[in-house]
Amino acid sequence: MQGVSEGIFHIDRSRDRGLQAQVRESVVAGVLGGRILAGARLPSTRQLADYLGISRLTVSLAYQELVSQGYLEATERRGYRISERAPVARLRAAARGDTSGIGWEGRLRSFSIAKRIRKPLDWRGYPYPFLYGQTDTSLFDLTAWRDCTRRALSRADFSVTAGDYAAADDPELVQYVLARSLPRRGIEARSDEILVTLGAQNAIWIAAQLLLGPGRHAVCEEPGHPDIYASAVLSGAHVTTVEVDEDGLPPERLPENLDAVFVTPSHHSPTAVRMPVERRRRLLELAAERDFVIVEDDYEFEMSYLEPPAPALRSLDGSGRVLYVGSFSKSLFPGLRLGYLVGPPEFIREARALRALLLRHPPGQLQRTAATFLALGHYDALIRRMREEYAERYEVMASALAAGGFQIAGQANFGGTCFWIDGGEGLDADHLADQLRDDGVLIESGAPFFAASGGPCRFFRMAFSSIPRDRIADGISRVAERLTAGS
């Protein structure tokens, strides 16, 4: 009987994963990779603990878990060996040959047209992360979320969420959106007028696919979110960008013969300005006169701590021409990827069919966890904490930017979480972002938000949702130093 060398076991104390889990991973990787065969004896718990420099109890618990999973079995002398029932090693892969003759470039339809907003995955390791849309985990009630996850895994709920919803959505989540989220925006809807999506972007892509196509014409904001523009372009439609001003998208600049307008009226992306009610009404009038549809992305309206939010476009719409997009990813956490799309029953029916072809439905267990979190009041408590904290960060950041002589080109007068900065003539915001990264400062270049421009961008965005209050002023000073040095 062949034994297993301690050499297959590796511990990396810099990883977030626990030591016990890493011991289990070593065994599983060895079995599935074919390096450990059935019947092979493992080192004793004492031997392996001494070798790795960890607690013997940690090794014992790891071994016991592997026994329960069927990877190990205990021997008569209280040792452990690889079980005969352990999953077999994968088949040997065929030798890789020359694949250069396939010609993938000519076979593939390209979807790589969206300009990427650069956000390093290790952004939490930087002392001054002025990144938009990232979560301050100190404000999030993780204990409550874990409790809601546990509730969603109860026998009664699990029997529902573990099944296949087919093309349907979690009725509890839908009910919360209908009874709580939409009324806050002055919107009334029925269950057949809402579709749960994998975040707002998924909703926008679905809308673009249904509304547009070759021979149709869409308008996007300039600057605007690059994913919205890319979704419209990839539909095959002709896409025009209309430059926004201090009040958002100007309706009088819209071209004739439109099919759809994509707009962020309550919190323009990326400048954060808010469209006045009078302009919203004019946009709706033009939609009726010229027979086009409006897709309203109403993200981050919850962050209204200076003034009440303006009414949603859909709440002012009496003709059913506004498709409304909402999201929980911005207010809860971006990795959640849950949003919703509201529209007439005819539209939602087709949207549901398209979603079913693409991903069937968002994960049921995740929908039920979110629904429970919302229903138990944790969401409203979170929003209150965020508003209180962000109101203080807003004041700190506004003061620091004024003291540093920054030219603010856009900000949310109702609150929000970011500032849109004009760096002045000659600035290359991409280059500035690269320089500041060396200083431990992360900002977002405005270049990806401009569809029509290929040259250097003078604008950049700085957010305060992801940076502690006491680091804001110091971080802004570092940005000011770089700007001064480059002027």
Secondary structure, 3 states (H helix, E strand, C coil): CCECCHHHCCCCCCCCCCHHHHHHHHHHHHHHCCCCCCCCECCCHHHHHHHHCCCHHHHHHHHHHHHHHCCEEECCCCCEEECCCCCCCCCCCCCCCCCCCCCHHHHCCCCCCCCCCCCCCCHHHCCEECCCCCCCCCCCCHHHHHHHHHHHCCHHHHHHHCCCCCCCCCHHHHHHHHHHHCHHHCCCCCHHHEEEECHHHHHHHHHHHHHCCCCCEEEEEECCCHHHHHHHHHCCCEEEEEECECCECCHHHCCCCCCEEEECCCCCCCCCCCCCHHHHHHHHHHHHHHCCEEEEECCCCCCECCCCCCCCHHHHCCCCCEEEEEECCCCCCHHHCCEEEECCHHHHHHHHHHHHHHCCCCCHHHHHHHHHHHHCCHHHHHHHHHHHHHHHHHHHHHHHHHHCCCEEEEECCCECCEEEEECCCCCCHHHHHHHHHHCCEECEECHHHCCCCCCCCCEEEEECCCCCHHHHHHHHHHHHHHHHHHC
